[in-house]
Amino acid sequence: MKKLRLAALVGGLLLATRAEAQLPSPYSGATTLPVNGHVVGGYLTLSENLVGLVGQLRLSFYPGVDFGFQGGLARMDRDAGNRTTVQLGTDGKVSLLRSTDSQPFDIAAGGGLGVRIGDNFSVLSLGPTVVASRSWHRGETGEISPYAGLGFSFSSLSGDRKETDFAMPIRVGSEFGISPVARLVAEFEFRLGDDINDDVAFSAGVNLPF
């Protein structure tokens, strides 16, 4: 009986780790920061079995290129028990197409690396991403910038059991510029190619340029 309980606990924990083996999100569209630009952000992430808080710092040192560092904590609620995990990640984004008078879309490509660490396990995820966005300006400071992105996530689980996984996360969201120093963010993530884990996650937060 004890062995069966232990197997159920380990199995549930492994399922939980795979559920959150995802690429980090830049929580923004395809536009890149200006040279020497900085943004700090904070976000609440929710899915069926997870609640998490994530912070981000984005920087740019070269025209058309920016990158970010993410970190946070998440609480997973599973049949095997609740678990607190640490999430770390970094991503880069390169502008491929900028909006003009003749075409209104921005397109960027990049990649991300994410790590989730908990009791007796770790999950490493990496892969390329592409994102497109469009901006509408309202008044002197108002702006709405919806975006959509596709990623290819390759994940490796280490711990009591070793496993690899592949998924295609799709992100759809928008930034809402409410002032020159504050932009609200709302984002849905749809995780394709994974029949076991949470299929949809929602994040909301704020980006603060400085």
URBEL-V288844 format. One record per residue. NEAR is the number of other ideal C-beta (glycine too) atoms within 12 Angstrom. D_CENTER is the distance of its C-alpha to the mean C-alpha in Angstrom with 1 decimal. Layout:
BEGIN
((NEAR,D_CENTER) (NEAR,D_CENTER))
END
This chain:
BEGIN
((7,39.6) (8,37.8) (9,36.5) (10,35.3) (14,33.4) (14,31.9) (16,30.8) (18,29.2) (23,27.4) (25,26.1) (22,25.2) (25,23.3) (31,21.4) (34,20.5) (30,19.3) (38,17.1) (44,15.5) (37,14.9) (39,13.3) (53,10.3) (44,10.4) (50,7.0) (44,5.6) (48,3.5) (48,2.5) (47,6.2) (44,6.8) (48,10.0) (42,12.2) (36,14.2) (38,16.5) (36,16.5) (32,17.9) (19,21.6) (14,23.2) (14,23.1) (26,20.7) (23,18.4) (35,15.8) (27,14.8) (36,12.4) (25,12.0) (37,10.1) (26,11.2) (40,9.3) (25,11.9) (28,12.9) (19,16.4) (31,16.5) (36,14.0) (26,13.7) (38,11.5) (25,11.6) (41,9.2) (28,10.9) (37,10.3) (29,13.1) (36,13.3) (27,16.6) (27,18.8) (17,22.0) (18,22.8) (15,23.3) (26,20.6) (25,18.1) (35,15.5) (32,13.1) (40,10.9) (27,10.9) (38,8.7) (27,10.6) (34,11.4) (24,13.3) (38,13.1) (25,16.2) (37,16.6) (22,19.7) (30,21.4) (16,25.0) (24,25.3) (20,24.5) (20,21.9) (33,19.8) (22,18.0) (37,15.4) (26,14.1) (39,10.5) (27,10.5) (39,8.7) (28,9.7) (41,9.4) (31,12.2) (41,13.1) (28,16.8) (29,18.5) (22,20.5) (23,22.1) (24,22.8) (23,24.2) (9,28.0) (6,30.8) (8,31.1) (12,27.5) (19,24.9) (24,21.6) (32,19.3) (29,17.7) (36,15.6) (27,14.7) (35,13.0) (29,11.3) (39,9.0) (32,10.2) (39,8.9) (31,11.6) (41,12.3) (27,15.9) (34,18.4) (22,22.1) (17,23.4) (32,20.3) (28,17.3) (43,14.7) (30,13.7) (41,11.3) (29,11.6) (32,12.1) (25,12.6) (41,10.9) (31,12.9) (43,12.5) (30,15.5) (36,16.3) (25,19.5) (26,20.8) (18,23.8) (14,25.6) (13,27.5) (12,30.1) (10,30.0) (15,26.6) (19,24.9) (26,22.2) (24,20.0) (34,17.4) (28,15.9) (36,13.5) (28,12.5) (40,10.7) (28,11.3) (38,10.2) (25,12.4) (40,11.3) (27,14.2) (38,14.2) (26,17.2) (31,18.3) (21,21.0) (22,23.4) (19,26.3) (20,25.1) (16,23.6) (23,21.6) (18,19.4) (31,17.2) (22,15.8) (32,13.5) (25,12.5) (41,9.3) (30,10.2) (42,8.4) (24,11.2) (34,11.5) (28,13.7) (37,14.5) (28,17.9) (29,20.0) (20,22.5) (17,24.0) (15,23.9) (15,22.1) (23,19.7) (33,17.1) (27,15.6) (37,12.3) (29,11.8) (39,9.3) (26,9.9) (38,8.2) (26,11.2) (33,11.4) (20,14.6) (24,16.9) (26,16.6) (13,19.5) (22,19.2) (33,15.8) (32,14.4) (21,14.2) (24,12.4) (34,9.9) (26,10.2) (39,8.8) (26,11.3) (33,12.3) (28,14.0) (43,14.0) (27,17.3) (26,18.9) (17,21.6))
END
